[in-house]
Each structure stands twice: as structure tokens, then as C-alpha cells.
Amino acid sequence: MGPVLTADITVHIIWYGTWPIAQKRIIRDFINSISFSTNSKPSVSGWWRTVQLYTDQTNSNVSRTVRLGKQKNDKLMSHGKTLTRLSVQSVIKSALASKTKPLPVHPNGGLYLLLTADDVYVQDFCQNVCGFHYFTYPSIVGYTLPYAWVGNSEKLCPGMCACPFAVPDYIPGLKPLTSPNGDVGIDGMISVIAHEIAEVVTNPLVNAWYAGQDPSFPVEIADLCEGIYGTGGSGSYTGRMLKGRDGATYNMYGVRRRYLVQWVWNHVVNYCTGPNAVD
């Protein structure tokens, strides 16, 4: 019964900690790929078409347009190397209130993406979550703004949050797949970023699209398809994926790169779909 993001969506990024330029470029290219039509199929924009199927009470769809907005570097980690869920909101407030190049306050169509480097720990990271989304409290930030957090798990828990490019220690003999961009932590983050963006635009105030009876513990459109990356995916089987001549595994093309991104729930047909199904 709540709103979805129907206005053009602008993703403002906060880079928390130290981020090499090459890692930033991979993530920025993915966000730029969401609205980019490419002749290479399956595509990131094809994946986004499933997300676009979701509507608000006026029958207006999630926006087709997703663009990269302003970016803020917080190299000195203004709130420390360990963050709670509430201090995540304080990081966003600092980025909005910065005296040098602050992020814009963008209440209509703005989405704030906090990305933490591989030596930063966030509450529940590696235990229950690889990322999460919510909305900021006016009492902390001054505004109600949708946001998402995703962390680089390469040092802390790649077997959990960068799977299948890393595998858990408790599964002997399971071999990791080769990541499409040569960076296990970042390629793992891409799918989590996609997961969180898909959910925040369809459930920005945690009162729109979700399954279950309790909105404080919602099962959302990406949660329903966790671990499914291709046709036939179900249970422990990830589905059919693509493999490049270099041995890399992926399932969609972006502007300049290949990515492996999980599928999302399609409420029209009542199963998980991705670009193979809608391109």
C-alpha cells in the first residue's frame, strides 16, 4: 500500500574508507548500465525490466531511468571503522552536511548508496546480512530518504557475501567460480547492490511490496530469489549462467562489462525472472 520510486531515480554514492579507482569504476559502470540499452544480450537493463513491473496505488511503475548522481568520498571514515545501523544514517547526514562538496538533498527520486571498504565492519555484516536498505530518520538526518548499504566482503566473509566467486569453508571440495571483472569482493558486491536497489525502489518506506505479515522483517522481491542467477534456478541450483573464453562466469552485459546478478521475483508470473526471460 506504500509508494514505489516512480520518478527518475538518481543514485548518490558515499565511498566509505579507501577505494581504488578500478573498484569504483566497476560499480559505477554497473549503475550506469541499468538504464543503458545495449545490443549485447542478456543485459542489465533487461534485468531491470522485471523491477519496473512493480507499481504504486495509482498504477504508476517503478522508473525506467536510473542514473548515477553525485559521489562523496569519506576516506578518513568519519564515524570509525565499525558502524551500527543507526550510525550508517549519521554517515549519510555527514555527507549531506559536508562543508566541501556535500551530497544534494534529493527527496524525490534520490537514492543514497553507502559502500564500505573491505576493512570496515557494519552491524550484522557477515552474520545475517551482506547489505540492507531502509529510510533515514528525520531526527538523525533531517529528512526521510531511501538508502542502502553494501559492504566489500573480500577480507571479512567472501564465502558468504561474494559467493559463488568464493565458497564457505564448511563446504569442502566446492570450487569457486571465476569472477567476471577479476575482483572477488567487488563482483560479489555487484549482485548485493543490485539486490538492495531492486528492493529499495519497490519498498522504499517498508510499506509497499513485500511478502509475509511483518513489515519489520519483510521478505522482498530479491530475497525471494536469493541464489538464482539463470533459467532453471531453484533450491541449490543457481540456474544456467554464461561462461567466457577467459573462464569467467556471468549472466548479463552492462555498458562496458559483464556481471553476475541474481534474478528478482516477478509478481506477474509468480516466479523469479531475469534478462533471459524479458529481453
FINUPA-238038 format. One line per 10 residues: number of its first residue (from 0); their letters; for each residue x, y, z of C-alpha. Coordinates in nm, 4 decimals, padded with zeros to 6 digits. Layout:
NUM = A = X,Y,Z  ...
***
This chain:
0 = MGPVLTADIT = 00.0000,00.0000,00.0000  00.3018,00.2296,00.0105  00.4905,00.4223,-00.2585  00.7495,00.2958,-00.5036  01.0098,00.5139,-00.6768  00.8246,00.6261,-00.9894  01.0249,00.9457,-01.0513  01.3598,00.9226,-01.2316  01.5987,00.7592,-00.9871  01.9345,00.9167,-00.9051
10 = VHIIWYGTWP = 02.1855,00.7081,-00.7091  02.4183,00.9168,-00.4918  02.7183,00.7169,-00.3666  02.9156,00.7544,-00.0442  03.2527,00.5772,-00.0666  03.3420,00.4997,00.2960  03.7052,00.4078,00.3514  03.9768,00.3599,00.0903  03.8566,00.2707,-00.2597  04.0908,00.2063,-00.5536
20 = IAQKRIIRDF = 03.9817,00.3779,-00.8749  03.9447,00.0426,-01.0549  03.6937,-00.0805,-00.7967  03.4899,00.2390,-00.8171  03.4807,00.2131,-01.1947  03.3302,-00.1383,-01.1898  03.0490,-00.0282,-00.9571  02.9795,00.2981,-01.1401  02.9633,00.1105,-01.4705  02.7010,-00.1224,-01.3252
30 = INSISFSTNS = 02.4763,00.1617,-01.2096  02.5156,00.3334,-01.5467  02.4152,00.0060,-01.7134  02.0713,-00.0144,-01.5505  01.9129,00.2293,-01.7968  02.1508,00.1675,-02.0864  02.0194,-00.0247,-02.3867  02.2878,-00.2486,-02.5313  02.2880,-00.4856,-02.8283  02.4602,-00.7451,-02.6122
40 = KPSVSGWWRT = 02.2041,-00.9780,-02.4552  02.1185,-01.0608,-02.1830  02.1602,-00.7127,-02.0396  02.1452,-00.5297,-01.7076  01.8666,-00.3108,-01.8480  01.6743,-00.6284,-01.9349  01.7068,-00.7407,-01.5731  01.5708,-00.4021,-01.4588  01.2540,-00.4522,-01.6628  01.1316,-00.7034,-01.4069
50 = VQLYTDQTNS = 01.1771,-00.4412,-01.1340  00.9839,-00.1920,-01.3486  00.6758,-00.4157,-01.3364  00.6048,-00.3023,-00.9805  00.3555,-00.0190,-00.9342  00.2138,00.2072,-00.6660  -00.1548,00.2587,-00.5783  -00.2013,00.4863,-00.8803  -00.0681,00.2111,-01.1095  00.2498,00.4092,-01.1823
60 = NVSRTVRLGK = 00.5523,00.1864,-01.2456  00.8985,00.1982,-01.0948  01.1002,00.4353,-01.3113  01.2881,00.3046,-01.6129  01.5539,00.5724,-01.5604  01.8334,00.5116,-01.3100  02.1277,00.7483,-01.3279  02.4472,00.7958,-01.1326  02.4322,01.1102,-00.9207  02.6864,01.2848,-00.7005
70 = QKNDKLMSHG = 02.9580,01.0972,-00.5146  03.1182,01.1653,-00.1791  03.4476,01.0237,-00.0520  03.4831,00.9576,00.3203  03.8373,00.8201,00.3152  03.9064,00.9075,00.6800  03.5997,00.7118,00.7936  03.4373,00.9971,00.9849  03.2374,00.7616,01.2071  03.5029,00.4952,01.2622
80 = KTLTRLSVQS = 03.5746,00.1501,01.1193  03.2790,-00.0108,01.2979  02.9290,00.1132,01.2176  02.5896,00.0353,01.3663  02.2700,00.0558,01.1660  02.1965,00.3947,01.3217  02.5483,00.5283,01.2653  02.5062,00.4399,00.8964  02.2432,00.7140,00.8941  02.4895,00.9504,01.0643
90 = VIKSALASKT = 02.7390,00.8853,00.7818  02.4700,00.9885,00.5330  02.3943,01.3001,00.7372  02.7633,01.3949,00.7349  02.7756,01.3549,00.3566  02.4727,01.5822,00.3173  02.6046,01.8422,00.5622  02.9695,01.8435,00.4494  03.1259,02.1858,00.4035  03.3077,02.0623,00.0931
100 = KPLPVHPNGG = 03.1038,01.9206,-00.1946  02.8071,01.7903,00.0060  02.5671,01.5441,-00.1486  02.2391,01.7064,-00.2549  01.9218,01.6516,-00.0562  01.7123,01.4724,-00.3145  01.3741,01.3727,-00.1648  01.2005,01.2846,-00.4928  01.3845,01.0093,-00.6770  01.7084,01.0262,-00.4793
110 = LYLLLTADDV = 01.8606,00.7026,-00.3500  02.1672,00.7099,-00.1239  02.4097,00.4194,-00.1545  02.6668,00.3792,00.1232  02.9509,00.1468,00.0230  03.2042,00.0413,00.2863  03.5588,-00.0713,00.2079  03.6927,-00.4179,00.2882  03.8290,-00.3202,00.6320  03.5047,-00.1669,00.7631
120 = YVQDFCQNVC = 03.2600,-00.3661,00.9748  02.8885,-00.2851,00.9859  02.6426,-00.4280,01.2381  02.5337,-00.7829,01.1419  02.7724,-00.7889,00.8418  02.8788,-01.1470,00.7640  02.6405,-01.2846,01.0271  02.2951,-01.2183,00.8857  02.3411,-00.9699,00.6033  02.5656,-00.8615,00.3162
130 = GFHYFTYPSI = 02.3690,-00.5388,00.2702  02.0446,-00.3744,00.3759  01.8161,-00.0856,00.2883  01.5868,00.1416,00.4840  01.4972,00.5101,00.5061  01.6637,00.7827,00.7082  01.5041,00.9222,01.0227  01.4358,01.2982,01.0248  01.5557,01.3008,01.3878  01.9023,01.1916,01.2695
140 = VGYTLPYAWV = 01.9387,01.3129,00.9101  01.6725,01.5826,00.8941  01.4899,01.4141,00.6060  01.3211,01.0872,00.5118  01.5377,00.9493,00.2313  01.5674,00.5920,00.0980  01.9141,00.4440,00.1313  02.1041,00.1185,00.1035  02.4295,-00.0088,00.2479  02.6554,-00.2751,00.0955
150 = GNSEKLCPGM = 02.9994,-00.3804,00.2190  03.3050,-00.5263,00.0468  03.3332,-00.8740,00.1980  03.6650,-00.9833,00.0440  03.8579,-00.9782,00.3732  03.5760,-01.0417,00.6195  03.3484,-01.3095,00.4713  03.3851,-01.3718,00.0967  03.2414,-01.7226,00.1305  02.9140,-01.5745,00.2465
160 = CACPFAVPDY = 02.8790,-01.2446,00.0598  03.0923,-01.2971,-00.2528  02.9572,-01.6418,-00.3376  02.9887,-01.8074,-00.5911  03.3255,-01.6361,-00.6533  03.4308,-01.7547,-00.3085  03.2955,-02.0546,-00.1187  03.2283,-02.1189,00.2506  03.4958,-02.3076,00.4429  03.2375,-02.5555,00.5707
170 = IPGLKPLTSP = 03.1721,-02.6939,00.2191  03.4833,-02.8972,00.1313  03.5623,-02.9599,-00.2337  03.3376,-02.6853,-00.3692  03.5305,-02.4750,-00.6182  03.4699,-02.1006,-00.6585  03.3764,-01.9590,-00.9982  03.5972,-01.7089,-01.1786  03.4637,-01.3558,-01.1339  03.3885,-01.1542,-01.4494
180 = NGDVGIDGMI = 03.5898,-00.8449,-01.3519  03.8777,-01.0086,-01.1707  03.7849,-00.8773,-00.8251  03.6052,-01.1240,-00.5970  03.4957,-00.8636,-00.3423  03.3627,-00.6159,-00.5961  03.1987,-00.8725,-00.8234  03.0288,-01.0116,-00.5143  02.9165,-00.6620,-00.4178  02.7566,-00.6026,-00.7579
190 = SVIAHEIAEV = 02.4883,-00.8647,-00.7018  02.4214,-00.7369,-00.3489  02.3986,-00.3785,-00.4784  02.1504,-00.4937,-00.7431  01.9575,-00.6850,-00.4750  01.9292,-00.3812,-00.2480  01.8485,-00.1302,-00.5234  01.5699,-00.3556,-00.6555  01.4211,-00.3782,-00.3078  01.4572,-00.0148,-00.2054
200 = VTNPLVNAWY = 01.2835,00.1153,-00.5202  00.9912,-00.1276,-00.4756  00.9693,-00.0863,-00.0974  01.1337,00.2458,-00.0056  00.9395,00.3099,00.3164  00.8993,-00.0601,00.4041  00.5235,-00.0468,00.3412  00.4933,-00.1345,-00.0288  00.5999,-00.4643,-00.1918  00.6982,-00.7471,00.0418
210 = AGQDPSFPVE = 00.5845,-01.0939,00.1451  00.4902,-01.2004,00.4959  00.2851,-01.0385,00.7698  00.5530,-00.8375,00.9475  00.6875,-00.5282,00.7666  00.9731,-00.5035,01.0185  01.1037,-00.8363,00.8821  00.9933,-00.8224,00.5189  01.0728,-01.0830,00.2545  01.1218,-00.8680,-00.0540
220 = IADLCEGIYG = 01.1495,-00.9198,-00.4286  01.5197,-01.0068,-00.4258  01.5044,-01.2124,-00.1042  01.2622,-01.4467,-00.2793  01.5224,-01.5241,-00.5479  01.8424,-01.5399,-00.3459  02.0954,-01.7673,-00.5172  01.9082,-01.7836,-00.8504  02.1060,-01.6465,-01.1462  01.9539,-01.8107,-01.4513
230 = TGGSGSYTGR = 01.6887,-02.0219,-01.6167  01.6026,-02.3337,-01.4200  01.7407,-02.1979,-01.0938  01.5825,-02.3439,-00.7816  01.6977,-02.4651,-00.4432  02.0756,-02.5214,-00.4505  02.0911,-02.4945,-00.8318  02.1813,-02.1414,-00.9413  02.0416,-02.1811,-01.2938  02.2109,-02.1599,-01.6325
240 = MLKGRDGATY = 02.4848,-01.8998,-01.6474  02.7260,-01.7872,-01.9183  03.0976,-01.8618,-01.9301  03.3505,-01.6551,-02.1197  03.6582,-01.7793,-02.3003  03.8592,-01.6462,-02.0090  03.6692,-01.8806,-01.7766  03.4696,-01.6035,-01.6106  03.1077,-01.6713,-01.5119  02.8405,-01.4065,-01.5692
250 = NMYGVRRRYL = 02.4746,-01.3713,-01.6680  02.4382,-01.0218,-01.8147  02.6167,-00.7482,-02.0034  02.6473,-00.3877,-01.8977  02.7801,-00.0791,-02.0721  03.1407,-00.1990,-02.0722  03.1497,-00.5115,-01.8574  02.9955,-00.8443,-01.7713  02.8215,-00.9041,-01.4399  02.6689,-01.1857,-01.2370
260 = VQWVWNHVVN = 02.3479,-01.0599,-01.0772  02.0765,-01.2589,-00.9051  01.7259,-01.2583,-01.0506  01.4243,-01.0990,-00.8800  01.0656,-01.2035,-00.8148  00.8224,-01.1328,-01.0967  00.4769,-01.0902,-00.9426  00.3056,-01.1110,-01.2822  00.4137,-01.4703,-01.3481  00.4890,-01.5653,-00.9855
270 = YCTGPNAVD = 00.8453,-01.6838,-01.0234  01.1963,-01.5406,-01.0460  01.2907,-01.3833,-01.3766  01.5879,-01.2047,-01.5271  01.7004,-01.0678,-01.8607  01.6863,-01.4068,-02.0329  01.3125,-01.4049,-01.9776  01.2304,-01.0447,-02.0654  01.4903,-00.9308,-02.3242
***
